[in-house]
Amino acid sequence: MTVSILSGLLRRARAGDEEAFVKVVEATRERLFWTVKRMVGREALAEEILQDAYMVLWDLPGDSVPENPEAWLRRVCVNRALDHLRREETRAHQVGQEALEQLPALVSMEETMGVRELEVALHRALSTLPAQEHAAFVLKVVEGLGYPEVASSLGVAESTARNQVMQARRKLERALSALGIEP
């Protein structure tokens, strides 16, 4: 759905047309849900964050309508996910470091681990990243957004977004290499 159609639907919704708001939700929900889920790792939390973003959109003051509703919603969702990641950052870092240290580093992981175990190892490695780097990596590498969209979603300069993705890649490569997994 185009930006202009979404904006038009949102204007109708702000005027009281609840069906128009349902269409905005239907048009944006799936992409936003997967973005948030990949960032926070839990479906229920992703649903909560997404619901909160739609409530914020519904409760905007006056007749204000974002120019690009989906980009605006993504930014709200990413900010909420970052808030969650920051709250959990210290705990996740400690748990992730302990988990990485407990896994054998000398045995070839390809031989001993299945795909699911590799996913778990990657998730643990991701959990050791600072929140901003985690978010930048997910938005760029997993979601496939361009650097301008990553920067906009995170509220940083494009060069900062590039640097955060680069730092995240380096840290993930080191963490996975320590497990015997060649990225």
C-alpha positions in Angstrom: 0.0 0.0 0.0 1.4 3.4 -0.9 2.3 6.1 1.5 -0.4 8.4 0.2 -3.1 5.7 0.5 -2.0 5.0 4.1 -2.0 8.7 4.9 -5.5 9.0 3.5 -6.7 6.1 5.5 -5.2 7.5 8.6 -6.8 10.9 8.0 -10.2 9.1 7.7 -9.5 7.1 10.9 -8.6 10.3 12.7 -12.0 11.7 11.6 -13.7 8.7 13.3 -13.7 6.0 10.6 -12.6 3.0 12.6 -12.6 0.7 9.6 -10.0 2.9 8.0 -7.8 2.4 11.0 -8.3 -1.3 10.8 -7.0 -1.1 7.2 -3.9 0.8 8.3 -3.2 -1.9 10.8 -3.8 -4.7 8.3 -1.5 -3.0 5.8 1.4 -2.5 8.2 1.1 -5.1 10.9 2.9 -8.1 9.5 6.1 -6.3 8.5 6.3 -4.3 11.7 5.6 -7.4 13.8 8.5 -9.3 12.3 10.8 -6.4 12.7 10.0 -6.1 16.4 10.1 -9.8 17.0 13.5 -10.1 15.4 14.7 -7.4 17.7 13.2 -8.6 21.0 13.0 -12.3 20.3 9.6 -13.0 21.8 6.2 -13.0 20.0 4.2 -11.8 23.0 6.5 -8.9 23.7 6.5 -8.0 20.0 2.7 -8.0 20.0 2.7 -5.7 23.1 5.1 -3.3 21.5 3.2 -3.2 18.2 -0.1 -2.7 20.1 1.4 0.2 22.0 2.6 1.8 18.7 -0.9 1.6 17.2 -2.3 3.2 20.4 0.2 6.0 20.2 -0.8 6.5 16.5 -4.5 6.5 17.4 -4.0 9.0 20.2 -2.0 11.6 18.3 -3.1 15.0 19.2 -5.4 17.0 17.0 -5.5 16.3 13.3 -1.8 15.4 13.0 -1.0 12.6 10.6 2.6 11.4 10.0 3.8 12.0 6.4 4.7 8.3 6.1 2.6 6.3 8.6 4.5 3.0 8.2 7.9 4.7 8.7 6.5 6.6 11.7 5.1 3.3 13.2 8.5 1.5 12.5 10.3 4.3 14.4 7.9 4.0 17.4 8.3 0.2 17.4 12.0 0.3 17.1 12.2 2.9 19.9 10.0 0.7 22.2 12.1 -2.3 21.3 15.3 -0.4 22.0 13.9 0.7 25.4 13.2 -3.0 26.2 16.6 -4.1 25.0 18.3 -1.4 27.1 16.5 -2.5 30.2 17.5 -6.0 29.6 21.0 -5.2 28.3 23.0 -5.8 31.5 21.2 -9.0 32.3 21.3 -10.3 28.8 25.0 -9.4 28.5 25.8 -11.4 31.6 23.7 -14.4 30.6 25.0 -14.3 27.0 28.6 -14.1 28.1 28.2 -17.0 30.5 26.4 -19.1 27.8 29.2 -18.4 25.3 31.9 -19.3 27.8 30.2 -22.6 28.6 30.0 -23.8 25.0 32.9 -25.8 23.8 35.2 -23.7 21.5 37.5 -26.4 20.2 34.9 -28.7 18.7 33.6 -28.0 15.2 30.1 -26.7 15.7 29.0 -27.7 12.2 29.7 -31.3 13.2 28.0 -31.2 16.6 25.1 -28.7 16.2 22.0 -28.7 14.1 20.4 -25.7 12.6 18.4 -25.0 15.7 21.4 -25.0 17.9 23.2 -22.6 15.5 20.2 -20.3 15.8 20.4 -20.4 19.5 24.1 -19.7 19.5 23.5 -16.7 17.1 20.7 -15.4 19.3 22.9 -15.7 22.4 25.7 -13.8 20.5 23.2 -11.1 19.5 22.1 -10.8 23.1 25.6 -9.7 24.1 25.5 -6.7 21.7 24.6 -3.2 23.0 21.0 -2.3 22.2 21.7 0.1 19.4 24.1 -2.2 17.6 21.6 -5.1 18.0 18.8 -3.0 16.5 21.0 -1.7 13.7 22.1 -5.2 12.8 18.6 -6.6 12.8 17.2 -3.7 10.7 20.0 -3.8 8.1 21.0 -7.5 7.9 17.8 -9.3 8.9 15.1 -6.9 7.7 17.2 -5.8 4.7 16.5 -2.1 5.1 18.9 0.4 3.5 21.1 2.5 5.7 18.9 5.6 5.3 15.9 3.7 6.7 18.0 2.1 9.5 19.3 5.6 10.5 15.8 7.0 10.4 14.3 4.2 12.4 17.0 4.6 15.1 17.1 8.4 15.0 20.8 8.6 14.2 22.9 9.8 11.3 23.5 7.4 8.4 27.2 7.2 9.2 26.3 6.2 12.8 24.0 3.5 11.5 26.8 2.2 9.2 29.2 2.2 12.1 26.8 0.4 14.4 26.1 -2.4 11.9 29.9 -2.7 11.3 30.6 -3.0 15.0 27.8 -5.5 15.5 29.2 -7.7 12.6 32.7 -7.6 14.1 31.5 -8.5 17.6 29.2 -11.3 16.2 32.1 -12.7 14.1 34.3 -12.8 17.2 31.7 -14.4 19.4 30.8 -17.0 16.7 34.5 -17.7 16.0 35.1 -18.3 19.7 32.5 -21.1 19.3 34.2 -22.6 16.4 31.7 -21.3 13.9 33.2 -19.5 10.9 30.8 -16.7 9.8 
